[in-house]
């Protein structure tokens, strides 16, 4: 309150000392940054002070500081709706809306408050079509932030702003796609469906942008909308369709492949189809995912001579395989050590003759079998890893995958043998045994279930369809020849994948069997 009283006193003194324009000149004095007293009041959200200054010298609202910033812009940044209303409601002098970098107050308002945005739009509608030095309008800013209420105000007051493009050629729709705001995209397309056809400086529509950024929610929305037929096959200046960009972005799980309008064999300006671009992917799982999905839907290679086609090979894969084999080797030896130690510490201990006290019982037999599986599997995995480290990158991957299968068997055997040894030692309390099994079984089942997701770059249906087409389709020989030439590890990967699924199914069944025995 004392700020207001002090300022009011100073204003009265200035008006008494200087009559007419002289008083206004006193209030228009500036500091070293070129700011007037109204700038300072707006910066610190002093509403009563600002209102008193506006009444005393309305021309204060028109001034800008040395950075080109107006009091209105500062009031918006401070989210002071009262000062904003006072400035835009001044009848004697139109307030300046200038901000830095050619922004106006509406650029700042759309990032701050729906109330302030509405007030500024009602005051000066033309601000919605002004752009900053990068060509971005207030709607571009709002689209980047994703506030649907603010965007709704802009679409009502200035729908033509949807067609404004920045220096990259981005419309607000492109910006929303870049940031992944699917709800905003829905609102914009409802307001003006034709904006979907606008492309940026690279000839890309907003679906190109969304796929390049990997926004699955937007792709799924477009695939299920009436806009899919006009967008999914559109080519940019390089001839790339959204599917080309999905391959370049290494996103095999994007829903672009699920639309019936998709044409898989469009070639870009280099004559390369999406299937050709899969060879450029440097990560193994995304590569496998695209091969499975595209081959299952009869996507073919381009028109390049096949003598120029090299088998897929990741230059960093050899180094990655070496590190992986070291880590897996440590785990395999650790499991073997634990399993060997457990063999000499069977449940129930030994009698005076050195024989297990509980020999012949189901619990002991189950423990011995599972522990033996863990021991043997870990030793086999260790030998496979040792052999694989000296092989080529392709052969090394084969041996490491096999070692991983045996290591997974060893891990499951060790966990189940532990439970087979612990649970029978509890008192004849069925509730306690069930509690222990729940504590163990739920995380174990979750781990096995998650392993399906971790090891699966493409849905099961896609891989099954690929196998079916490879066996029954009319061009099966051509499909297998091209796939084997470019991606020689796909067949082995499918073998390992199905073996992995089979082992996990066996793990579920074996776990249930052990639970039934111990309970």
N, C-alpha and C positions, 0 to 999 in steps of 0.2 A: 504493500500500500504506500510505503514511503517513497517508492520510485515515482508513483503517479503524482503525489503531492509535490515532490521536488520539481518534477518536469513541468507540472502545471504552474508552479510559482515562476519558474524560469521563462515559460512561454508568456505569462502575464507581464513579466518585467520587460521582455523583448517587445511586446506589443505596446506597452506604455512608453517605452523609450523610443521606439521606432514606429512611426505611424504608417499605415498603408503598406506599400511594397517593401519598405525598409524592414519591417518585422519579418516578412517572409524570407528576405535575404539573410537575416541572422540565423533563422532556423535551417536554411539551406547550406550552412557551412559544413565542410567535409573534413574527415581525418586523413591520415597519411594513405589509407587504402581507398580513398575516394568515397567513403561511406558517409551518409547523412545520419542524423539521429534516428530516423525511421528505420534505416538498415539495422542499427544496433537494437532497437526495440523489437523488430521482427526476428532477429537472430536469437534473442533471449526470450521470445514468446511473452513479451509484456503487452498484453492486449489493451489494457486501459491506457497505457502510455501511448501506444500506437494510435488508438482512436482519438486521443487528445491532439496528437501531432497532425493527424489527417484533417481534423476540423480546423486547426490553426493555420496549416499550410498545405492545402490539397496538392500542390505541385510536388510535394515530397514523394508522392507515390509514383511519379513519372521518372525519377532519377535512377541511374545505375551507377555502381561503383567502378573502380578501375578494371575489374575483371568482367564487366558487362552484366553483373548480377543485380536484379531489381529487388526491392523489399518484398514484393509478392512472391518471388521465387524462394527467398529465405524463409518466409512465413510458411510456405508449403513444405519445405524441408524440415521445419520444426513441428509440422503437423498441427499448426495453430489455426484451426478452422475459424475462430473468431476474428483474427487479424485478416485472414483471407477474405472473409465476408465484408469486413470494413473497407478493405482496399478495392474490391471489385464493385462495391456499392457506392463508392464515392461519386457523386453526380457532377462535381465541379471540374475534375481533371481525370482523364482516363489513365488508369494505372498501367505501368509498364510490366510486361510479363517476361522480360528478357532473363536468360540464364547463361551459364558458361557454354562454350562450344556450340553456339547457335541454338541451344535448347530454349524452350519456353517453360513457363510454370506448369503447363499441362504434362510435359515430359516427366517432371518431378512428381506431380500429383498422382499419376497412375501407379506409381510405386509406393505411395504413402497411404492414401485414404480414398474410399469410394465417396464419402461425403464431400471432401474437398474437390475431387474430380468432377462431381456433379455441379458444384457451385461454379467452377471455372468454365465448364462447358456451357452452362446457362448464361454466363456473362459474355463469353467471346467464343463462338462456335468455330471461328476460323483457325484457332490454335490447333485444332485436331488435324488439320491438313498441313501444318508447318513441319519442317524436318530439321534435324540438327546437321552438323558438319559431315556426318557419315551417311546422311540421307534417311535416317530413321525417324519415323513419326511417333507421336505418343502411343499409337496403337501397336507399333513395333515393341515399344518398351513394355506395354501391358501384356502383350503376347509372350514376351520373354519371362515375365513374372508369373503369369497364369491365374490371376484373380478374375474369376468368371463374372463377378458382380461389376467390377470396373470395366471389363471388356464389354459387358452388356450395355453400360451407359454409352460407351464410345460407338458401338454398333447402332444404337438408336439415334444418337445425335449426328454422327458422321459416318454413314455406311460406305461412302466413297473412299475412306481411308484404307479400306481393305485392299485396294488396288495400288497403293503407293509402294514403290520399290526403293530400297536403299542402294548403296553403291555396289553391293554384290548382286543386286537384282532380287533380293529377298523381299517378299511381301510379308505382312504380319502372319499369314498362314504358314509360310516357310519358317518364320521365327518360332512359332508354336511347335512346329514339327521338329525343329532343331532342339528345342528344350524338352520335348516329350509330353506336351500338355494335350492329351487326347480329348478331354472335355472342351477345351478351348477350340480345338479344331472342329469338333461337332457343332459348336455354336456358330462359328464363322461360316461353315458350309451351309448351315441352315439359313443364315442371313443372306448369303450370296453364293450360290452353288458354282457360279462361273469362275470364281477365284481359284478353283481347283485346277483350271487349265493354264494359269499363269506360270511361267518358268523363270528361273533366275538367269544370270549372265552365262552360266554353263549349260543352259537348256534343261535344267532339272526342275521337275515339279516337286511339290512338298513330300510326296511319297519317296522320291529319290533321297531327299534330305533325311527323312525319318529312318530309312533303312541304313543309310550311311552312318547314322548315329546309333543304330541298334535298338530303336524303340519298338519293342514287340507290341505294346498296347495299341500304338497307332496303326501298325501294319494289320493287326487283327481287326481293328475297326474298319479300315478301308476294304479289306478283303470281304467283309460281310455287308458292305454298303453298296448302293447303286453306282458309286463312283469307280468301282473296281475295274469295270470293263474299259474305261477310258484312261486309266492311269497305269495299270500293272505292266503294260507292254510299251509304254512311251519311252523313246530313246532321247538321251541328252546329246550335247554337241559332239561327244566322243562315240556316240552310238550305243552307249551302255543303257540297258534297261534296269529297272529296280532289281531284277534278279542278278544281273551282273554285279551291281553294287553290294548285294547281300553276300555274294561270294568274296568280293574284295574285302568286305568288312568281317569275313570269317564268322558269319552268323547262320549256321545251318538250321537252327530251330525257329527262324522267323516264319510267320504264317503266310508269307508271300507264295509259298509252294502249295497252299491249300485251296487256291481259287481256280475255278474251272476256266477262267478267261486267260490264264497264263500261257504264253507261248515260250517253250523252253529253248528253242533252237535259233533264236534271233542272234545274228552275228553283229558285233560292233564294228567300228571303222577299221580295226585291225584284222577283221575276219574271224574273230574269236567268239565262240559261244560261251555261255556260263560254264559249261562242262570243261571247256578249254582252260578257263581261268582257275579252276580248282587246282591245276598243277602249280600255280603260284603260291598257294597257301603253304605256310611254313610250319604250321602246327598240325600234329598227327590227327587228333580227334576231330577238329573241324573239317579236315580233308576227308576223313572217312565218312563223316556225316553227310557231306555234299555228294560224295560218290554214291552212297546208298540211296539217298533221296532222288537225285537226278537220274541215276540209272534205272531206278524202279519206275520212273515216269517217262522212260524212253528219251532222255536228253542225249544228244549226240555231239560229236566233235565238229569243228569247223572245216574249212576247206584247205587247211595247210597240209603240205606233204608230210607223210608220217615219218620220213627219215629225219625230220627236224624235231620230232617229239622225243623228249628224254623221259625216262622213268622218274616218278616223283621221288625226290630225295631232299631231306631237310639238312642243310649244312651244319646246323647246330645239334642235330639229333645224336650224332656220335658222342659228343661231349655230355649230352643229357643222359644217354644210356650208360655211360661210364659212371656218372654220379649215382644214377638209380641203382646200378648193379652193386655199388659199394654199400649203399644204404640197405638194400635188400639182403645183401650178404651178412651184414651185422645182425639184422633181425633173424635171419635163418639160423645162424650160429647160436644166437641167444635162445631161440625156441628149442633147438637141439639140446643145449645145455640144461635147460629147465626140464625137458622131457626125460633126459637121462637121469637127472637127479631124482625126479619123481618116481622113476622105476625102482629105485632102492629105498623109497619111503612110501610103500604101499599103505592103503588105509588099514588100520587095525594093528600094524606092526608085525613083527616076526616072533615065532616061538623059539624055544631053546634049541631046536634043530635047524633054525634058520629058514623055516618055511613060513609063509604068510598065515597069520591067524585066521583070516577070512577067506582063505583059498577055496575056490569052488562056488562061492556065492555069486549071484548075478551082479552085485555092486562091484566086487573085485574084478570079475571078468570084464565088465564094461569098462572099468578104469584101465585095465591092462591093454585092451584092444585100442581104445582111444589114444592112450599115451604112446603106444607103438606106432599108430598112424601119424601122430605128431612128430615122433622121432624120425621115422623113415621119410616122411614128406619133407621135413626140413633138411635132411641130409641130401636128398635128391635135388632140392632147390639150390643148395650150396654148390653142388657139383655142376649143375646147369649154369649157374652164374659164373663160376670160374671158367668154364669152357666158353661161354658167350663173350667174355671180355676180350678174348683174343681173336674173335671173328670180325667179319666186316659189319658195317652198320646194319645192313639188311638182315644178315644171319644173326647178329647180336640181338636185334629186336625179337627175333623168333625165339631164341633161347631164353631171353629174359621174360617173355610172355609165358612160356612154359614154366619157368621157375616161379613166376608170380602165382600161377595156378596151384602148384605144389605148396607154395608158402601159405596160400589161403587155406588149403586143406590142413596144413600143420597148425595154423592158428586156431581153426575151428576145433581140431582134435584136442589141442591143449586146453582150450576153454571148457569144452564138454567133459574132459577127463577130470579137470579140477572140480567141477560141480558134481560129477559122479562120485568123487572121493569125499567131498565136504558134506553134502546133504544127508547121506545115510548115517553119518556120525552124529546127527542131531537126535535129540530124544524123540520118542514116539509121539510127537506133537505135529499133527498134520497141518495145523494152521501155521506153525513156524516154518515148516518145510515149504509150504505154498508161498509164504512171504519171501523166503530166501530165493525161491525160483523166480518169483516175479521181479525181484530186484535184479536178478541176473538176466532173465529171459527177455524182458522188454528192451533193454539196450542192445542185447545181442540180435534180436529180431529186427530192430531198427537199423543196426549196422548192415545186416544182410540185405534188407530192403533198399537201403541207400546205395549199396554196391551196384544194384541194377541201374540206378540213375548215373552213378559215377562212370560206369563202364559203357554207357550207351549214348553215343553222340547222335544217334538217329532212333526214332521210334521202332519198336519191334515190328510193327506192320510194314514199315518201309524195308527193313532188311529181309523180311519174309517175302515181300513182293519181288524184291530183287532176285532172290533165289528162284522163285517161281518163274519169273520171266527168263532167267538164265537157262532154265531147263525146258520151258515149253514154248516160248515165243518163236515166231518165224525167223527173226533175225538174231537168235540166241548165239550163233557162232560169232557174228560180228560184234555183239555186245561183249561177249567174254574175251574176244581178241583185243578190243580196244581197252577194256578195263584192265586186263592183265598187262598190256603194254605200258600203260601210263601209271597204273597204281598196283604194282605187283603184290603188295601186302594186304590187299583187301580180302582176298580169299582166306588167307591165314587168320586175319583178324576175325572174320565171321566164325571160323572154327573155334577160336579161343573164346569168343563171346558166347556161343551156344554151350560150350563146355562149362563156362563160368556159370551160366544160368542153371545148367544141370546140377552142378555142385552145390549151388545155393538152395535149389529145391531139395537136394539130398540133405543139406544142413538143417533145413526146417524139419524134415521127416525124422532125422536122427535126434534132433533136440527134443522133439515130442516123445520119441521112444525112450530117451534117457529120463525124461520127466516121469513117464509112466513107471519106469523101473524103480526110480528112487522114491517115488511117493507110495 
